[in-house]
Amino acid sequence: MLERKISNDLLEWKRSGTGKALLLTGARQIGKSYAVREFAKREYAHYLEINLYENRQAARALASANDVQEFISRLTLFSSSPLVPGSTMIFIDEVQESPDVMTMVKFLVADGRFDYVFSGSMLGTEFRGVRSYPVGSVIEKTMRPMDFEEFCWAIGVRKTTLESIRESCRSATPIDRYVHDVMMTNFRTYLVVGGMPEVVQRFLETKGDLAAVRAVQTELNRQYRHDISQYAGNRALQVQDIFDRLPAQLIDGNGRFAVSSISPGARYDRNQKDFLWLVDAGVALKTNCVTEPKSPLKRTSQSPKFKLYQSDSGMLMARYPQSTAQAAYLDDSSPNLGAIYENVIAQELTAQGVSLYYYMAKKHGEVDFIADTNANSVVPFEVKSGRSYRTHAAINAVLANSEYHVSQGVVLSRSNIEQDGGTTYLPLYAMYCLRDICDLVSISDDGSAPGFSLSTQPV
C-alpha cells in the first residue's frame, strides 16, 4: 500500500470532532478514493461507499431527495448492511456527477447520525453550478499527485534519512556523499515516473520498466484529454488545444505561455476561463509573473504573463520523446531539461501549499520561482538542470537591491549543500524541504526505450 500524507488529514478530521463533512478535491487518478476507502476500513465499524459515476441510479435517487430523512432512507437502499448511527462513515465518490447532492450536506451534518466524506474529480469546475454550496458545514482538502517525499517512502527510503537531509538543509551542512548520489538518482527517477499512484505502483511491480511506466502515463494523459471533452462544455476544443500545446510552450523561448499560439489574434482575456478550467481541474499549474520581488507577491501579479506547468511531471515527461526520459534518468546533458526540472519544482511547491510566482527583470533575466515568507519577505529560487549552477544574475540582482529587503536566495541544482553569502545551494532532491527551511507561506493548511529499466536505491 502506498503511504499518503492525506491519511493524516483524514485522521485529524475524524478526531477533531467538528461534526463537519469532509470534501476531498483533486484531479482524477491521484488516489483519493483509495485513501478514503482504506481510512474508513481502519477507523469505522461500518462503512458505505457510493460511486455516483458508476451508480447512476444512486446519483438520481440522492439528487432528488427532498429532505434529510428521505436522503438517508435512499442511502440505505444501496447498503448491504445496516447503517449504525455513531459508528458509520458514508463516502460519496465522484460527486461531480451530481454536484447538487452537496446542497444536502448542511442538513446531513446537523442531523449528526453519520460521518460524511465526499470526493470527486473536476470539482473546481463543476461546483460553480451548485445551487447552494454548504459553507460552514464542510472541511475541504485538496489532494495532489504523490510528492517527492511520498515517492521516497514508496521506493524504500527511510524516513530517518529524509529527516536528516532536512536537518542538513536547515544547518547548511553538506550531506554524506553516498546519500547525496543515491538521492540524486532517486530525484531523476521521480522526474520520469512522477507521482500518479497507478504509475508508481507499476514502476514498483515491474522493478523499473520504463516502457510499462510510460504506457500507464500515456493512458492517463488520454483520460485527462477525454475529461476535457466531457466536462468543459462548449469550450472543450479550446481547453484541449491549450492542454495539447503545454509541453511545447514550456520549452519554447523563455517558457512563458504565448496565448497568441492558440490562434491569430488570441487574447488572454478571451481565453482566461479556458486556462482557469485546467487549473481548477487539477490538470495544470499556473505560475504568474510579478513585477516586484516584494511581499505580498499577489499585489503585483500579472495574470496575462504566466507559465503553465502540468500537475504531474511524469505525465509531462510521457508527452516528450522517449529519448528525453532516457536522458533525464541517465543524467545526459545533451537535451535541455530545464523546463522539466522547473515543472517538478512547481509540482512540489504546489504540494506544499505554496503559491506559484516567478519574477522577470529586464536587465538581469528571470527568477524561476519566488515565494512569500512568514517574515513578510520573499525568497527567490532558481532551478539549474545543468552542471553550471553558480551563474544566477537574477537572484544576485534581487539580493543586491536594498529596496527589496531580501536576505536569502536559493539555487536548486545537482550540487551538495553550500552557503555563499546570501545564496544557499541545495540539491534538487531537497525540494521537499523548501516550505520548512525557507519558512514559506502555505495556503493549504486548511487548503524511454523498451527494455530500459530504472532503478532506485533505499538509503
C-alpha positions in Angstrom: 0.0 0.0 0.0 1.3 3.4 -0.9 1.6 5.7 2.1 0.0 9.1 1.6 0.0 12.3 3.7 -3.7 12.8 3.2 -4.2 9.8 5.6 -3.1 12.1 8.5 -5.5 14.8 7.3 -8.4 12.3 7.3 -7.5 11.1 10.8 -7.2 14.7 12.1 -10.7 15.4 10.6 -12.2 12.4 12.4 -10.5 13.2 15.8 -11.3 16.9 15.7 -14.9 16.2 16.4 -16.1 19.3 14.5 -19.1 17.4 13.1 -18.5 18.8 9.7 -18.3 16.7 6.5 -15.1 16.4 4.6 -14.8 17.3 0.9 -11.7 15.8 -0.8 -10.9 17.5 -4.1 -8.2 16.9 -6.7 -7.5 15.7 -10.2 -8.5 12.3 -11.5 -6.5 9.1 -10.6 -4.4 10.6 -7.8 -5.6 8.1 -5.2 -8.5 10.0 -3.5 -10.9 7.0 -3.4 -8.3 4.5 -2.3 -7.1 6.8 0.5 -10.6 7.4 1.8 -11.6 3.7 1.5 -8.6 2.5 3.5 -9.1 5.1 6.1 -12.8 4.1 6.5 -11.9 0.4 6.9 -9.4 1.3 9.7 -11.4 3.8 11.6 -15.0 2.9 11.4 -17.0 -0.2 12.3 -19.5 0.4 9.4 -18.8 2.0 6.1 -20.9 2.7 2.9 -19.4 3.8 -0.4 -21.4 5.0 -3.3 -19.8 6.0 -6.6 -22.1 8.4 -8.4 -20.3 7.8 -11.8 -20.7 4.0 -11.6 -24.1 4.0 -10.0 -26.3 6.4 -12.0 -29.4 5.1 -10.2 -28.0 6.2 -6.8 -27.0 9.6 -8.3 -30.6 10.3 -9.5 -32.1 9.0 -6.2 -29.9 11.1 -3.9 -30.1 14.2 -6.0 -33.9 14.2 -6.0 -34.3 13.6 -2.2 -36.5 16.3 -0.6 -35.1 16.2 2.9 -32.6 14.5 5.2 -34.8 11.6 6.2 -35.6 10.9 2.6 -31.9 11.2 1.7 -30.8 8.7 4.4 -33.6 6.3 3.6 -32.4 6.3 0.0 -28.8 5.7 1.2 -30.0 2.5 3.0 -31.3 1.2 -0.3 -27.7 0.9 -1.6 -26.2 -0.5 1.6 -25.7 -4.3 2.1 -25.7 -3.8 5.9 -27.4 -1.6 8.5 -26.1 2.0 8.9 -25.4 2.3 12.6 -25.6 5.9 14.0 -22.3 7.0 15.6 -20.1 4.3 14.0 -20.7 4.7 10.3 -18.9 6.7 7.6 -20.6 7.3 4.4 -18.4 8.0 1.4 -20.0 9.5 -1.7 -17.4 9.4 -4.5 -17.4 11.1 -7.9 -19.8 13.7 -6.6 -19.1 15.9 -9.6 -21.6 13.6 -11.5 -24.4 15.1 -9.3 -23.0 18.2 -7.6 -26.4 19.3 -6.3 -26.1 16.4 -3.8 -23.8 18.8 -1.9 -26.8 21.1 -1.2 -28.0 18.5 1.4 -24.7 18.4 3.3 -25.7 21.2 5.8 -28.7 19.3 6.9 -26.9 15.9 7.0 -24.3 17.4 9.3 -27.0 18.9 11.5 -28.7 15.5 11.7 -25.5 14.1 13.1 -26.1 10.4 12.8 -23.2 9.6 10.4 -19.9 11.0 9.3 -19.7 12.0 5.6 -16.8 12.2 3.2 -17.4 13.5 -0.4 -14.9 13.3 -3.2 -14.6 13.6 -6.9 -12.7 14.9 -9.9 -13.3 18.2 -11.7 -14.9 19.7 -8.6 -13.3 23.0 -9.1 -15.1 23.3 -12.5 -18.4 21.6 -11.6 -19.2 23.3 -8.3 -19.8 26.7 -9.7 -23.2 25.5 -10.8 -24.3 24.2 -7.4 -27.4 25.9 -6.1 -26.3 26.2 -2.5 -22.8 25.2 -1.5 -22.7 24.2 2.2 -20.4 26.9 3.5 -19.6 26.3 7.2 -20.6 22.6 7.1 -17.6 21.3 5.1 -13.9 21.0 5.6 -12.2 21.0 2.2 -8.9 19.3 1.5 -7.1 19.2 -1.8 -5.1 16.1 -2.8 -2.3 16.1 -5.3 -0.2 13.5 -7.0 2.4 11.9 -4.8 5.1 14.4 -3.8 8.8 13.5 -3.8 8.7 12.6 -0.1 5.8 10.2 -0.6 7.6 8.7 -3.6 10.7 8.2 -1.5 8.6 6.3 1.1 7.3 4.1 -1.7 10.7 3.2 -3.0 12.1 2.4 0.4 14.0 5.5 1.5 14.0 5.6 5.3 12.1 8.4 7.0 15.1 9.0 9.2 17.2 9.6 6.1 14.8 12.2 4.8 14.7 13.9 8.2 18.5 14.0 8.4 18.5 15.7 4.9 16.0 18.3 6.2 18.2 19.0 9.2 21.3 19.3 7.0 19.4 21.9 4.9 18.5 23.8 8.0 22.1 23.9 9.2 23.6 24.3 5.8 25.7 21.2 6.4 26.8 19.1 3.4 25.0 15.7 3.1 27.0 12.5 3.1 28.3 11.9 -0.4 26.9 8.4 -0.8 23.4 9.6 0.4 23.7 12.6 -2.0 24.4 10.4 -5.0 21.7 8.0 -4.2 19.1 10.7 -3.7 20.1 12.4 -6.9 19.4 9.1 -8.7 16.0 8.9 -6.9 15.2 12.5 -7.9 15.9 11.8 -11.6 13.7 8.7 -11.3 10.9 10.9 -9.9 11.3 13.2 -13.0 10.5 10.2 -15.2 7.9 8.3 -13.1 6.2 11.2 -11.4 3.6 10.9 -8.6 0.5 9.3 -10.1 -0.2 6.3 -7.8 -1.0 3.9 -10.6 2.2 4.8 -12.3 4.3 4.5 -9.2 2.7 1.1 -8.4 3.5 -0.1 -11.9 7.1 1.1 -11.5 7.4 -0.9 -8.3 5.8 -4.0 -9.7 7.9 -4.1 -12.9 11.1 -3.2 -11.0 11.6 -0.1 -13.0 10.4 -0.9 -16.5 10.2 2.5 -18.2 8.1 1.2 -21.1 5.5 -0.1 -18.7 5.5 3.1 -16.8 5.2 5.2 -19.9 2.2 3.1 -21.2 0.3 4.0 -18.0 1.2 7.7 -18.2 0.1 7.8 -21.8 -3.3 6.3 -21.0 -3.7 8.8 -18.1 -3.0 11.7 -20.4 -5.6 10.3 -22.8 -8.1 10.1 -20.0 -7.4 13.7 -19.0 -8.0 14.8 -22.5 -11.2 12.9 -22.6 -12.3 14.5 -19.4 -11.9 17.9 -21.0 -14.3 16.9 -23.8 -16.8 15.6 -21.2 -16.7 18.4 -18.7 -15.5 21.6 -20.4 -18.8 22.2 -22.3 -18.7 24.4 -25.3 -15.1 25.4 -24.6 -13.8 21.9 -24.8 -11.9 22.4 -28.1 -10.2 25.5 -26.8 -9.2 23.8 -23.5 -7.9 20.7 -25.3 -5.9 23.0 -27.6 -4.2 24.6 -24.6 -3.6 21.2 -23.0 -2.0 19.9 -26.2 0.3 22.9 -26.5 1.5 22.9 -22.9 4.6 20.7 -23.5 5.9 22.7 -26.4 5.2 26.0 -24.8 7.3 25.1 -21.8 10.4 24.6 -23.8 9.9 27.3 -26.4 11.5 30.7 -25.7 11.5 31.6 -22.1 8.8 29.1 -21.1 6.1 31.7 -20.9 2.8 30.5 -22.4 2.2 32.5 -25.6 -1.5 33.0 -25.8 -1.1 34.0 -29.5 -0.1 30.4 -30.2 -3.7 29.3 -29.8 -4.9 31.3 -32.8 -4.1 34.5 -34.7 -5.2 37.5 -32.6 -6.0 35.4 -29.5 -6.0 37.4 -26.3 -5.8 36.3 -22.7 -8.9 38.0 -21.6 -10.9 35.9 -24.1 -9.3 32.6 -23.1 -8.8 33.2 -19.4 -11.6 30.8 -18.4 -10.0 28.1 -20.5 -6.7 28.3 -18.6 -8.7 28.5 -15.3 -10.6 25.4 -16.2 -7.3 23.4 -16.5 -6.1 24.8 -13.2 -9.4 24.2 -11.4 -9.5 20.6 -12.7 -6.1 19.9 -11.2 -4.5 19.3 -14.6 -2.3 22.3 -14.9 -0.3 24.7 -12.6 -0.4 28.4 -13.5 2.6 30.5 -12.4 2.1 34.2 -12.7 4.8 36.8 -13.3 5.3 39.5 -10.7 6.7 42.9 -11.4 8.4 43.4 -8.0 10.1 40.9 -5.6 8.2 42.2 -2.6 5.7 40.6 -0.3 2.8 40.1 -0.8 3.6 38.9 -4.3 0.0 38.7 -5.3 -0.1 42.6 -5.2 2.0 42.8 -8.5 1.0 39.5 -10.1 0.3 39.8 -13.8 -2.2 37.1 -14.9 -1.6 37.6 -18.6 2.1 36.9 -18.2 2.4 33.3 -16.9 3.9 29.9 -17.3 1.7 26.8 -17.4 3.1 23.6 -16.0 1.5 20.1 -15.9 0.3 18.9 -12.5 2.5 15.8 -12.7 6.0 15.8 -14.1 6.0 12.2 -15.0 2.9 12.6 -17.2 4.5 15.7 -18.8 7.6 13.6 -19.5 5.5 11.0 -21.2 4.4 13.7 -23.7 8.0 14.2 -24.9 10.0 11.7 -26.9 11.2 8.6 -25.1 14.8 9.8 -25.5 14.0 12.7 -23.2 13.1 10.4 -20.4 16.1 8.3 -21.0 18.4 11.4 -20.9 16.8 12.6 -17.7 17.4 9.4 -15.8 20.9 8.8 -17.2 21.8 12.4 -16.4 22.6 13.1 -20.1 23.2 16.8 -20.5 22.7 16.9 -24.3 18.9 17.8 -24.3 17.8 20.9 -22.4 15.8 19.6 -19.5 15.3 22.9 -17.8 11.5 23.1 -18.3 11.0 19.6 -16.9 13.1 20.5 -13.8 11.1 23.6 -13.3 7.9 21.6 -13.7 8.9 19.2 -10.9 9.7 22.1 -8.6 6.3 23.8 -9.4 4.6 20.4 -8.6 6.5 20.2 -5.3 5.8 23.8 -4.2 2.1 23.3 -5.0 2.1 20.1 -2.9 3.4 22.1 0.0 0.6 24.7 -0.5 2.9 27.4 -1.8 1.5 29.9 -4.4 3.4 29.9 -7.6 5.1 33.1 -9.0 8.1 34.0 -11.0 10.0 37.3 -11.4 11.3 38.8 -14.6 13.8 41.6 -14.6 14.7 43.2 -17.9 18.4 43.7 -17.1 19.2 40.5 -15.2 16.8 37.9 -16.5 14.3 35.6 -14.7 14.0 34.2 -11.3 12.3 30.8 -11.9 10.2 30.9 -8.7 9.6 33.4 -5.9 7.6 32.8 -2.7 6.3 34.8 0.2 7.7 34.0 3.6 6.1 34.2 7.1 8.5 37.1 7.8 6.8 39.4 5.3 9.6 39.0 2.8 10.2 36.8 -0.2 12.7 34.0 -1.2 13.8 33.8 -4.9 14.6 30.3 -6.3 16.5 29.3 -9.4 16.4 25.8 -10.8 19.6 24.5 -12.5 19.4 21.4 -14.6 23.0 21.6 -15.9 26.3 21.3 -14.3 27.0 25.1 -14.1 25.0 26.3 -11.2 26.9 29.3 -9.8 25.7 31.7 -12.5 22.5 33.3 -11.3 22.4 37.0 -12.2 18.7 37.4 -11.4 19.0 36.2 -7.8 22.2 38.3 -7.3 20.3 41.4 -8.5 17.4 40.8 -6.1 19.8 40.3 -3.2 21.8 43.3 -4.0 18.9 45.7 -4.2 18.4 47.1 -0.7 14.9 48.3 -1.6 13.7 44.7 -1.8 14.9 43.7 1.7 15.6 40.1 0.5 18.3 38.4 2.5 18.2 34.9 1.1 18.2 33.3 -2.3 18.1 29.5 -3.1 19.7 27.7 -6.0 18.5 24.1 -6.6 21.0 22.1 -8.5 22.9 18.8 -8.6 25.4 20.2 -6.1 25.6 19.3 -2.4 24.6 21.9 0.3 26.7 25.1 0.1 26.4 28.6 1.5 27.9 31.6 -0.2 26.8 34.9 1.3 23.1 35.3 0.9 22.8 32.4 -1.6 22.1 28.9 -0.4 22.8 26.0 -2.8 20.6 23.0 -2.2 20.4 19.7 -4.0 17.4 19.3 -6.2 16.0 16.4 -4.1 15.8 18.8 -1.1 12.8 20.4 -2.8 10.6 18.5 -0.3 12.1 20.7 2.5 11.6 24.1 0.9 8.5 25.2 2.8 10.0 24.4 6.2 13.6 25.6 5.7 12.6 28.8 4.0 9.6 29.5 6.2 7.3 29.8 3.2 3.7 30.9 3.5 1.4 28.0 2.9 -2.2 28.3 1.7 -3.1 24.7 2.2 -3.1 24.3 6.0 -6.8 24.1 5.9 -6.1 24.3 2.0 12.4 5.6 -22.7 13.1 2.9 -24.9 11.7 -0.7 -24.4 14.0 -2.7 -22.2 15.4 0.4 -20.4 15.0 -0.1 -16.7 15.0 2.5 -14.0 16.4 1.7 -10.6 16.1 3.4 -7.2 18.0 2.8 -4.1 16.8 3.0 -0.5 19.1 4.8 1.8 
